[in-house]
């Protein structure tokens, strides 16, 4: 009989892989550069490099301790490392999380197989510390500068930083109306394209693609809006070598790619499909499309599963044969491609594709860590379609208990964060922790989730705390009706927005017997009045206009209805959280205790919104299971 998966193997050991890039070194050698966020180093993020395809090689760490690559723009960050080939090497420019400054360093990229990259000189600090945050840069080698986002005084700016000076202040290049990012330079350096959006819209609601000319000195011309607008979202603009501009936009109801040829100007849509080629822009640094040198590659999501397509400029679509259906961070160069990939039996890793004619090995996959489970012990995600809110067809991933269950089992319902996010299908060892202990787990893509088109995403408009709640409850009821879940052993857990859904489910449904939440939104009024800038007006779309619809905020807030929760609740909260202040958790727990409800609260001094530390992650997983087993009388 397979032993339960230890918590130390389920969480805290697996680094999060992010933002891979492909670079060309001497003699045409291709190098793979990527980021690792390491729980065993208190969540420090570092950059690694090795030769493309050489999966046995030990990578070189180009940002060793104490360097910590981290951006705090919009509090969620991303886009921390920019790279550009230069003199048979690479110029790296990064944001360091310790001082918030921009740093640079040149490295060699040799051609010989037995040579490793080496630095030319120690890192140089390009900017001085200041009351601002930097992120999402692109290197403009023609003008020897970095162009990126600075968040300062409650607004975003596009700024430039010369690569030749040290301890400087960024210089304003363009002042957006509100938010900006995702800047990209045309191949000839004569144009800059970027994305902007304005409150109360989030970037997946309404955003605009802007474009402006650059003169020889790098001065930006008058920006023109070339795509997007009210009710349309744009994602990841990029230039093709021909000078054509590519972007994903969802005016059709799906994030599809469109192309603007510089010779003809109007946009064309060569690849219409009822599928998504984008994801919500919570952070910078995301990529779902890439140019190989001859073809366009796109990661495409249908019904919650990702696949890789090769797109011809004539409209042809060809699916690339590879076994992974959870993809992110797609990049390509000279017939090679890389993505962060996983599936239900293989953990997150680097997927390297050699698309060149005659390639002996079309793809290789290197997991971040080896799976601690044999394949036969893994609970494989099954699609579950059920009638959710207002009897609308809704999706979830169901993981049955490991082994051969003989009857209804305890069920854990997971409500993902966001709420504009999605439950993905890649191997999740934290879920396997539960299934290895006899639990079923259902990860719900409630209304509002991405990956199913704009209409599915907009189900949550004005309905947060209702649509998501009814969908999570309906998923549990569907599994109870199917004889797979025990009606007296239904638990729910979630973090952030998922923590709000968890608490609202405990308030407004009678399905759940226990709940746990991490850094949960407890009070919608408090969030509307006191949260960070990025989400300051998010609730206008999710709930209603603030403050005119204050009554609706009160009607949906778990804190205002704590007396309706009749089951035990466990809370985890970081004391440095700026998105959901600890005071919300403290007030919610106090209200439940006043009603005689069993409550436990675990506070973490050095954690923010999202737990990075290995010890914290293990404590949260073990603590949740212990609490659930005790409260559901499963200890025997």
C-alpha positions as CSV (number, residue, x, y, z in Angstrom):
1,X,0.0,0.0,0.0
2,X,1.3,3.4,-0.9
3,X,2.3,5.6,2.0
4,X,0.9,9.1,2.4
5,X,3.0,11.8,0.8
6,X,5.0,13.6,3.5
7,X,4.4,17.4,3.7
8,X,8.1,18.0,3.2
9,X,7.9,16.3,-0.2
10,X,4.6,18.1,-1.1
11,X,5.6,21.7,-0.5
12,X,8.6,23.7,0.3
13,X,11.0,21.8,-2.0
14,X,9.7,22.7,-5.4
15,X,11.1,25.9,-6.8
16,X,8.7,28.0,-8.9
17,X,10.1,28.4,-12.5
18,X,9.5,31.7,-14.2
19,X,10.2,33.9,-17.2
20,X,12.5,31.6,-19.4
21,X,14.4,33.3,-22.2
22,X,16.5,31.9,-25.1
23,X,19.7,33.7,-26.1
24,X,22.3,33.2,-28.9
25,X,26.0,33.0,-28.0
26,X,29.2,32.6,-30.0
27,X,29.0,30.4,-33.1
28,X,25.2,30.3,-32.9
29,X,25.0,28.4,-29.7
30,X,21.6,28.7,-28.0
31,X,21.4,29.3,-24.2
32,X,18.5,28.9,-21.9
33,X,18.1,31.5,-19.1
34,X,15.3,31.2,-16.5
35,X,14.3,32.2,-12.9
36,X,13.8,30.0,-9.9
37,X,11.9,31.1,-6.8
38,X,13.3,28.9,-4.0
39,X,11.2,28.2,-0.9
40,X,14.2,26.7,0.9
41,X,16.0,30.1,0.6
42,X,13.1,32.0,2.1
43,X,11.5,32.5,-1.3
44,X,14.6,34.1,-2.9
45,X,14.5,34.3,-6.7
46,X,17.6,33.8,-8.7
47,X,18.5,33.4,-12.4
48,X,20.2,30.3,-14.0
49,X,21.7,29.7,-17.4
50,X,22.8,26.6,-19.3
51,X,23.1,25.5,-22.9
52,X,19.8,24.8,-24.6
53,X,19.1,21.0,-24.7
54,X,21.9,20.1,-22.4
55,X,19.6,18.8,-19.6
56,X,22.4,16.9,-17.8
57,X,24.5,20.0,-17.4
58,X,24.7,21.9,-14.1
59,X,23.4,25.4,-14.7
60,X,25.3,28.5,-13.8
61,X,23.7,30.8,-11.3
62,X,24.2,34.3,-12.6
63,X,22.6,36.0,-9.6
64,X,24.0,34.2,-6.6
65,X,23.2,35.2,-3.0
66,X,22.5,37.7,-1.6
67,X,20.9,38.8,-4.9
68,X,17.2,38.4,-4.8
69,X,15.3,39.2,-8.1
70,X,12.1,40.8,-7.1
71,X,9.8,43.6,-8.1
72,X,7.1,45.1,-6.0
73,X,5.4,47.1,-8.7
74,X,1.6,46.8,-8.1
75,X,2.7,44.5,-5.2
76,X,2.5,41.5,-7.5
77,X,5.6,42.4,-9.5
78,X,7.1,40.2,-12.2
79,X,9.3,41.2,-15.1
80,X,12.4,41.4,-13.0
81,X,15.1,40.4,-15.5
82,X,15.8,41.8,-19.0
83,X,18.5,40.2,-21.3
84,X,20.0,41.3,-24.6
85,X,22.8,39.7,-26.7
86,X,25.9,41.8,-27.0
87,X,29.4,41.0,-28.3
88,X,29.0,37.2,-28.1
89,X,27.6,37.5,-24.7
90,X,24.6,38.7,-22.8
91,X,23.8,41.9,-20.9
92,X,21.6,41.2,-17.9
93,X,19.6,44.0,-16.2
94,X,17.6,43.1,-13.1
95,X,15.7,44.6,-10.2
96,X,17.1,43.5,-6.8
97,X,14.5,43.0,-4.1
98,X,16.7,44.2,-1.3
99,X,17.2,47.8,-2.4
100,X,14.6,48.1,-5.3
101,X,17.4,49.2,-7.6
102,X,18.3,48.4,-11.2
103,X,21.5,46.4,-11.6
104,X,23.4,45.2,-14.7
105,X,26.2,42.8,-15.6
106,X,27.7,41.4,-18.8
107,X,28.4,37.7,-19.2
108,X,30.1,35.7,-21.9
109,X,28.1,33.1,-23.9
110,X,30.7,30.8,-25.3
111,X,30.3,28.4,-28.2
112,X,32.5,25.5,-27.1
113,X,30.7,22.7,-25.4
114,X,33.1,22.5,-22.4
115,X,32.9,26.2,-21.6
116,X,30.6,27.8,-19.1
117,X,29.3,31.4,-19.1
118,X,31.5,33.8,-17.1
119,X,31.0,37.4,-15.9
120,X,33.0,40.2,-17.4
121,X,33.0,42.3,-14.3
122,X,31.1,42.6,-11.0
123,X,27.4,43.8,-11.1
124,X,26.8,47.6,-11.4
125,X,24.0,49.4,-9.6
126,X,22.4,51.6,-12.2
127,X,19.8,53.5,-10.1
128,X,19.8,55.0,-6.7
129,X,17.2,53.8,-4.1
130,X,14.1,55.9,-4.1
131,X,10.4,56.0,-3.2
132,X,9.4,54.1,-6.3
133,X,9.3,50.6,-7.7
134,X,10.7,49.3,-11.0
135,X,9.7,46.4,-13.3
136,X,9.0,45.0,-16.8
137,X,12.0,46.4,-18.7
138,X,13.3,46.0,-22.2
139,X,16.9,46.8,-23.3
140,X,17.3,49.3,-26.1
141,X,20.9,48.5,-27.2
142,X,20.9,51.2,-29.9
143,X,20.5,53.9,-27.3
144,X,22.3,52.0,-24.5
145,X,19.3,52.2,-22.1
146,X,16.7,50.2,-20.2
147,X,13.0,51.1,-20.8
148,X,10.5,50.0,-18.2
149,X,7.8,50.8,-15.6
150,X,8.2,53.0,-12.6
151,X,5.4,53.1,-10.0
152,X,5.7,56.4,-8.1
153,X,3.3,58.7,-6.3
154,X,0.3,56.5,-7.0
155,X,0.8,56.1,-10.7
156,X,2.8,54.4,-13.4
157,X,5.4,55.9,-15.7
158,X,7.4,54.6,-18.7
159,X,11.0,55.6,-17.8
160,X,14.5,55.2,-19.2
161,X,17.7,54.4,-17.4
162,X,21.0,54.7,-19.2
163,X,23.3,51.7,-19.0
164,X,26.4,53.8,-18.8
165,X,26.0,55.5,-15.4
166,X,25.5,54.4,-11.8
167,X,23.3,55.5,-9.0
168,X,21.0,57.6,-11.2
169,X,17.4,58.5,-11.1
170,X,15.1,57.1,-13.9
171,X,14.1,59.6,-16.5
172,X,10.5,60.0,-17.5
173,X,9.8,58.8,-21.1
174,X,6.0,58.8,-21.1
175,X,3.3,59.6,-18.5
176,X,0.3,57.2,-18.9
177,X,-3.1,58.1,-17.6
178,X,-2.9,55.3,-15.0
179,X,-1.3,51.8,-15.5
180,X,1.2,50.7,-18.2
181,X,3.5,48.0,-19.1
182,X,4.5,45.2,-21.6
183,X,6.7,47.6,-23.7
184,X,8.3,46.1,-26.8
185,X,10.7,47.6,-29.4
186,X,10.3,47.2,-33.1
187,X,13.2,45.3,-34.9
188,X,14.6,48.6,-36.3
189,X,14.3,50.4,-33.0
190,X,12.1,53.0,-34.5
191,X,8.8,52.2,-32.7
192,X,7.7,51.3,-29.2
193,X,4.5,49.6,-28.4
194,X,3.0,49.1,-24.9
195,X,-0.3,48.4,-23.0
196,X,-2.2,50.9,-20.8
197,X,-5.4,50.6,-18.7
198,X,-7.2,52.8,-16.4
199,X,-9.3,52.3,-13.2
200,X,-11.9,51.1,-12.6
201,X,-11.0,48.5,-15.3
202,X,-8.6,45.7,-14.7
203,X,-6.3,44.9,-17.7
204,X,-8.4,41.8,-18.6
205,X,-11.5,44.0,-18.7
206,X,-10.4,46.9,-20.8
207,X,-7.0,47.9,-22.0
208,X,-5.4,49.7,-24.9
209,X,-2.4,49.0,-27.1
210,X,-0.4,52.2,-27.8
211,X,2.4,52.8,-30.3
212,X,4.7,55.7,-30.8
213,X,7.8,56.5,-32.9
214,X,11.3,56.8,-31.5
215,X,13.8,59.3,-33.0
216,X,17.5,58.7,-33.1
217,X,17.9,60.2,-29.6
218,X,15.2,57.9,-28.2
219,X,12.6,60.6,-27.7
220,X,9.1,59.2,-27.9
221,X,6.7,60.7,-30.4
222,X,3.0,61.2,-29.9
223,X,1.4,57.9,-28.8
224,X,-1.5,56.5,-30.9
225,X,-4.0,53.9,-29.6
226,X,-3.9,51.1,-32.2
227,X,-6.0,48.4,-30.6
228,X,-8.2,47.6,-27.6
229,X,-10.5,50.0,-25.8
230,X,-13.7,49.8,-23.7
231,X,-14.7,46.2,-23.2
232,X,-11.6,44.8,-25.0
233,X,-8.5,43.4,-23.4
234,X,-5.1,43.2,-25.1
235,X,-2.2,41.0,-24.1
236,X,1.5,40.7,-24.9
237,X,2.3,42.9,-27.9
238,X,5.3,41.8,-29.9
239,X,7.0,42.7,-33.1
240,X,7.8,40.2,-35.8
241,X,11.1,40.5,-37.8
242,X,9.1,41.9,-40.8
243,X,8.0,44.8,-38.7
244,X,4.4,43.4,-38.2
245,X,2.9,44.0,-34.8
246,X,1.2,41.0,-33.1
247,X,-1.2,41.1,-30.1
248,X,-3.9,39.0,-28.4
249,X,-7.2,40.7,-28.0
250,X,-10.7,39.5,-27.1
251,X,-13.2,41.5,-29.0
252,X,-14.5,38.2,-30.4
253,X,-15.1,36.9,-27.0
254,X,-11.9,35.0,-26.9
255,X,-8.3,36.1,-26.5
256,X,-7.2,35.5,-30.1
257,X,-4.1,36.8,-32.0
258,X,-4.3,39.5,-34.6
259,X,-1.6,41.0,-36.8
260,X,-0.9,44.4,-38.3
261,X,1.3,44.4,-41.3
262,X,3.3,47.6,-41.6
263,X,2.6,47.8,-45.4
264,X,-1.2,47.6,-45.1
265,X,-1.8,48.9,-41.6
266,X,-5.3,47.4,-40.9
267,X,-5.4,44.5,-38.4
268,X,-6.0,41.0,-39.7
269,X,-7.2,38.0,-37.6
270,X,-5.6,34.9,-39.4
271,X,-6.3,32.4,-36.6
272,X,-9.9,32.7,-35.2
273,X,-10.7,30.1,-32.6
274,X,-12.9,29.5,-29.6
275,X,-9.9,29.2,-27.4
276,X,-7.6,31.6,-25.4
277,X,-4.1,32.7,-26.3
278,X,-3.6,34.8,-23.2
279,X,-4.1,34.9,-19.5
280,X,-5.0,37.6,-16.9
281,X,-2.2,40.1,-16.4
282,X,-1.7,39.9,-12.7
283,X,2.0,40.2,-13.1
284,X,4.6,41.3,-15.6
285,X,6.8,38.9,-17.5
286,X,4.1,36.5,-18.9
287,X,4.4,35.1,-22.5
288,X,2.1,32.8,-24.5
289,X,3.3,33.5,-28.0
290,X,6.8,33.5,-29.6
291,X,8.5,33.7,-33.0
292,X,10.8,30.8,-33.9
293,X,12.5,32.5,-36.9
294,X,10.1,31.0,-39.4
295,X,6.8,30.3,-37.5
296,X,4.7,31.7,-34.8
297,X,4.1,29.5,-31.7
298,X,1.2,30.0,-29.4
299,X,0.1,28.4,-26.2
300,X,-3.7,27.9,-26.6
301,X,-6.2,27.0,-23.8
302,X,-9.4,25.1,-24.5
303,X,-11.6,23.9,-21.7
304,X,-8.9,24.4,-19.1
305,X,-6.2,22.5,-21.0
306,X,-3.3,24.1,-22.8
307,X,-1.7,22.9,-26.1
308,X,1.0,24.3,-28.3
309,X,0.1,25.4,-31.8
310,X,2.3,26.4,-34.7
311,X,0.7,29.2,-36.7
312,X,1.4,30.0,-40.3
313,X,1.1,33.6,-41.4
314,X,-1.3,32.3,-44.1
315,X,-3.7,31.2,-41.3
316,X,-2.6,27.6,-41.0
317,X,-2.8,26.0,-37.5
318,X,-0.8,22.9,-36.6
319,X,-0.8,21.3,-33.2
320,X,2.7,20.4,-32.0
321,X,2.8,16.9,-30.6
322,X,4.0,17.0,-27.0
323,X,2.5,15.6,-23.8
324,X,2.0,18.6,-21.6
325,X,-1.3,20.5,-21.1
326,X,-0.3,23.1,-18.6
327,X,2.0,25.7,-20.3
328,X,3.3,29.2,-19.6
329,X,6.3,31.4,-20.3
330,X,6.6,30.5,-24.0
331,X,9.8,31.8,-25.8
332,X,11.5,30.9,-29.0
333,X,14.6,31.6,-31.0
334,X,16.3,30.2,-34.2
335,X,14.0,27.1,-34.4
336,X,14.2,26.4,-30.7
337,X,11.5,27.0,-28.1
338,X,11.0,26.8,-24.3
339,X,8.0,26.8,-22.0
340,X,7.3,26.1,-18.4
341,X,5.2,22.9,-18.7
342,X,3.5,20.2,-16.6
343,X,0.7,17.7,-16.8
344,X,-1.2,15.5,-14.4
345,X,1.7,13.1,-13.8
346,X,4.7,15.3,-14.4
347,X,5.6,18.3,-12.2
348,X,6.5,21.8,-13.5
349,X,9.6,21.9,-15.5
350,X,11.4,23.4,-18.5
351,X,10.1,22.0,-21.8
352,X,12.6,22.5,-24.6
353,X,11.5,22.0,-28.2
354,X,13.8,21.6,-31.1
355,X,11.7,22.5,-34.1
356,X,14.6,22.5,-36.6
357,X,14.3,20.0,-39.5
358,X,15.9,16.7,-38.7
359,X,16.1,17.3,-35.0
360,X,16.9,14.0,-33.3
361,X,14.9,14.8,-30.1
362,X,11.9,17.0,-30.8
363,X,11.4,17.8,-27.1
364,X,12.9,17.4,-23.6
365,X,11.4,18.1,-20.3
366,X,13.4,18.8,-17.1
367,X,11.2,18.9,-13.9
368,X,12.2,21.4,-11.3
369,X,12.5,18.4,-8.9
370,X,11.9,14.7,-9.4
371,X,8.4,13.5,-8.4
372,X,8.4,11.8,-5.0
373,X,5.4,9.7,-6.2
374,X,5.4,6.7,-8.6
375,X,3.0,7.3,-11.5
376,X,0.6,4.6,-10.3
377,X,0.2,6.5,-7.0
378,X,-0.7,9.8,-8.6
379,X,-4.4,10.9,-8.6
380,X,-5.0,12.1,-12.1
381,X,-7.2,15.1,-12.7
382,X,-10.6,14.3,-14.3
383,X,-12.7,17.0,-15.9
384,X,-15.9,17.6,-14.0
385,X,-18.7,19.5,-15.7
386,X,-21.7,20.3,-13.5
387,X,-24.7,22.7,-13.3
388,X,-23.4,25.7,-11.3
389,X,-24.9,29.1,-10.5
390,X,-28.3,29.6,-12.4
391,X,-27.8,26.0,-13.8
392,X,-25.0,27.2,-16.1
393,X,-22.5,24.5,-17.2
394,X,-19.4,24.9,-15.1
395,X,-16.0,23.2,-15.0
396,X,-13.8,21.8,-12.3
397,X,-10.9,19.3,-12.0
398,X,-11.7,16.3,-9.7
399,X,-8.9,14.3,-8.1
400,X,-10.2,10.9,-6.7
401,X,-8.6,9.5,-3.6
402,X,-5.5,7.4,-4.4
403,X,-6.0,3.6,-4.5
404,X,-9.4,2.1,-4.9
405,X,-12.0,3.9,-2.8
406,X,-14.9,1.8,-1.9
407,X,-17.4,4.5,-1.0
408,X,-17.9,8.2,-0.4
409,X,-14.7,9.8,0.7
410,X,-13.9,13.1,2.5
411,X,-13.8,15.9,0.0
412,X,-11.7,19.0,-0.1
413,X,-13.1,21.8,-2.3
414,X,-10.4,24.3,-3.5
415,X,-11.4,27.8,-4.5
416,X,-8.6,29.4,-6.5
417,X,-7.3,32.9,-6.0
418,X,-7.8,35.9,-8.2
419,X,-10.7,35.5,-8.6
420,X,-9.7,36.1,-12.2
421,X,-7.4,33.0,-12.4
422,X,-7.9,29.3,-13.2
423,X,-7.6,25.9,-11.7
424,X,-4.8,24.3,-13.8
425,X,-4.2,20.6,-14.5
426,X,-0.5,20.3,-13.9
427,X,0.8,18.0,-11.1
428,X,0.2,19.6,-7.8
429,X,1.9,17.8,-5.0
430,X,-0.1,19.7,-2.4
431,X,-3.3,18.1,-3.9
432,X,-1.6,14.7,-4.0
433,X,-0.9,15.2,-0.2
434,X,-4.6,15.0,0.3
435,X,-5.5,12.3,-2.2
436,X,-2.7,10.1,-0.7
437,X,-4.6,10.3,2.6
438,X,-7.9,9.1,1.2
439,X,-9.4,12.5,0.3
440,X,-11.0,13.5,-3.0
441,X,-10.2,17.0,-4.1
442,X,-12.2,19.2,-6.5
443,X,-10.5,22.3,-7.9
444,X,-13.3,24.5,-9.2
445,X,-13.1,26.8,-12.2
446,X,-16.1,28.8,-10.9
447,X,-17.7,31.5,-13.0
448,X,-15.1,34.3,-13.5
449,X,-12.3,31.9,-14.2
450,X,-10.1,32.4,-17.2
451,X,-9.4,29.8,-19.9
452,X,-13.0,29.5,-21.1
453,X,-13.6,32.8,-22.9
454,X,-14.7,36.3,-22.0
455,X,-18.4,35.3,-21.3
456,X,-17.3,32.7,-18.8
457,X,-15.0,35.3,-17.2
458,X,-17.8,37.9,-17.0
459,X,-20.2,35.6,-15.2
460,X,-18.6,37.0,-12.0
461,X,-19.3,40.7,-12.9
462,X,-21.4,42.0,-10.1
463,X,-21.6,38.5,-8.7
464,X,-18.5,37.9,-6.5
465,X,-19.6,36.2,-3.3
466,X,-22.6,34.7,-5.1
467,X,-21.6,33.1,-8.4
468,X,-18.4,31.6,-7.1
469,X,-20.0,30.5,-3.9
470,X,-22.9,28.7,-5.7
471,X,-20.5,27.1,-8.1
472,X,-18.2,25.7,-5.4
473,X,-21.2,24.4,-3.5
474,X,-22.7,22.9,-6.7
475,X,-19.4,21.1,-7.4
476,X,-19.5,19.5,-3.9
477,X,-23.2,18.5,-4.3
478,X,-22.5,16.9,-7.7
479,X,-19.8,14.7,-6.2
480,X,-22.1,13.9,-3.2
481,X,-24.9,12.9,-5.7
482,X,-22.4,10.7,-7.6
483,X,-21.5,8.8,-4.4
484,X,-17.9,10.1,-4.5
485,X,-18.1,12.5,-1.5
486,X,-19.4,12.0,2.0
487,X,-21.9,14.7,2.8
488,X,-20.7,15.1,6.4
489,X,-17.0,15.3,5.4
490,X,-16.9,18.3,3.1
491,X,-14.1,20.8,3.6
492,X,-13.2,24.0,1.7
493,X,-10.0,26.0,1.5
494,X,-8.6,29.0,-0.4
495,X,-6.2,31.9,-0.3
496,X,-6.7,35.6,-1.0
497,X,-9.8,35.9,-3.2
498,X,-10.2,32.1,-2.7
499,X,-10.2,32.7,1.0
500,X,-13.1,35.2,0.5
501,X,-15.0,32.5,-1.5
502,X,-14.2,30.0,1.3
503,X,-15.7,32.2,4.0
504,X,-18.7,33.2,1.9
505,X,-19.4,29.5,1.2
506,X,-19.4,28.9,5.0
507,X,-21.8,31.9,5.4
508,X,-24.2,31.4,2.6
509,X,-24.4,27.6,1.9
510,X,-25.0,24.5,4.1
511,X,-22.7,22.1,2.3
512,X,-19.4,22.6,4.1
513,X,-18.5,21.3,7.6
514,X,-15.1,23.0,8.0
515,X,-13.0,25.7,6.3
516,X,-9.4,27.0,6.1
517,X,-8.2,30.2,4.5
518,X,-5.0,32.0,3.8
519,X,-4.8,35.8,3.8
520,X,-8.5,35.9,3.1
521,X,-10.6,38.9,2.1
522,X,-13.0,39.0,4.9
523,X,-14.6,42.5,4.6
524,X,-15.4,43.9,1.2
525,X,-16.0,47.4,2.6
526,X,-12.5,47.4,4.1
527,X,-11.0,46.1,0.9
528,X,-12.8,48.9,-1.1
529,X,-11.4,51.5,1.3
530,X,-8.0,50.1,2.1
531,X,-6.1,47.9,-0.4
532,X,-3.2,48.4,-2.7
533,X,-3.5,50.5,-5.9
534,X,-3.7,47.7,-8.4
535,X,-6.9,46.4,-7.0
536,X,-8.3,49.6,-5.6
537,X,-11.3,49.6,-8.0
538,X,-11.4,45.9,-8.8
539,X,-14.6,45.5,-6.7
540,X,-16.5,48.0,-8.8
541,X,-16.7,45.3,-11.5
542,X,-16.9,42.2,-9.2
543,X,-19.5,43.6,-6.7
544,X,-20.8,47.1,-7.6
545,X,-20.0,50.7,-7.7
546,X,-18.4,52.0,-4.6
547,X,-19.6,53.6,-2.4
548,X,-23.1,54.0,-3.9
549,X,-23.7,50.2,-3.6
550,X,-22.3,49.9,0.0
551,X,-25.4,47.8,0.9
552,X,-24.4,45.1,-1.6
553,X,-20.8,45.1,-0.2
554,X,-22.2,44.5,3.3
555,X,-24.6,41.8,2.1
556,X,-21.7,39.9,0.5
557,X,-19.0,40.4,3.2
558,X,-18.4,37.4,5.5
559,X,-17.4,39.7,8.4
560,X,-20.9,41.2,8.3
561,X,-22.5,37.7,8.5
562,X,-20.1,35.9,10.8
563,X,-23.1,34.8,12.8
564,X,-24.2,32.6,9.9
565,X,-21.0,30.5,10.0
566,X,-21.7,27.4,12.2
567,X,-18.6,25.3,11.5
568,X,-14.9,25.6,12.6
569,X,-12.5,27.8,10.6
570,X,-8.7,28.0,10.4
571,X,-6.9,31.2,9.4
572,X,-3.3,31.7,8.1
573,X,-2.1,35.3,7.8
574,X,1.2,37.1,6.9
575,X,1.9,40.1,9.1
576,X,3.5,42.0,6.2
577,X,0.5,41.6,3.9
578,X,-0.3,44.9,2.1
579,X,-3.1,43.4,-0.1
580,X,-5.2,42.0,2.7
581,X,-4.1,43.7,6.0
582,X,-3.8,41.4,9.0
583,X,-6.5,43.4,10.7
584,X,-9.2,41.8,8.5
585,X,-8.2,38.3,9.7
586,X,-8.1,39.4,13.3
587,X,-11.6,40.9,13.1
588,X,-13.1,37.9,11.4
589,X,-11.6,35.5,13.9
590,X,-12.8,37.6,16.8
591,X,-16.3,37.7,15.4
592,X,-16.4,33.9,15.1
593,X,-15.0,33.4,18.6
594,X,-17.7,35.7,20.0
595,X,-20.3,33.3,18.4
596,X,-18.7,30.3,20.0
597,X,-17.2,28.9,16.8
598,X,-14.0,26.9,17.1
599,X,-11.3,29.1,15.5
600,X,-7.5,28.8,15.1
601,X,-5.3,31.7,13.8
602,X,-1.7,31.2,12.6
603,X,0.3,34.4,12.1
604,X,3.7,34.6,10.2
605,X,5.8,37.6,11.0
606,X,7.9,37.7,7.8
607,X,5.3,36.7,5.2
608,X,3.2,38.9,2.9
609,X,0.4,38.1,0.5
610,X,1.5,34.6,-0.6
611,X,3.7,32.5,1.5
612,X,7.3,32.1,0.1
613,X,9.1,30.3,2.9
614,X,9.5,26.6,3.0
615,X,8.8,26.3,6.8
616,X,5.6,28.4,6.4
617,X,4.3,26.3,3.5
618,X,4.8,23.0,5.4
619,X,3.2,24.4,8.5
620,X,0.2,25.6,6.5
621,X,-0.4,22.2,4.8
622,X,0.1,20.1,8.0
623,X,-1.9,22.5,10.1
624,X,-4.8,22.4,7.7
625,X,-4.9,18.6,7.6
626,X,-4.7,18.3,11.3
627,X,-7.4,20.8,11.8
628,X,-9.7,19.2,9.2
629,X,-9.2,15.6,10.5
630,X,-9.9,16.7,14.1
631,X,-13.0,18.8,13.3
632,X,-14.4,16.1,11.0
633,X,-13.7,13.3,13.5
634,X,-11.4,11.5,11.1
635,X,-8.6,11.0,13.6
636,X,-9.5,7.4,14.2
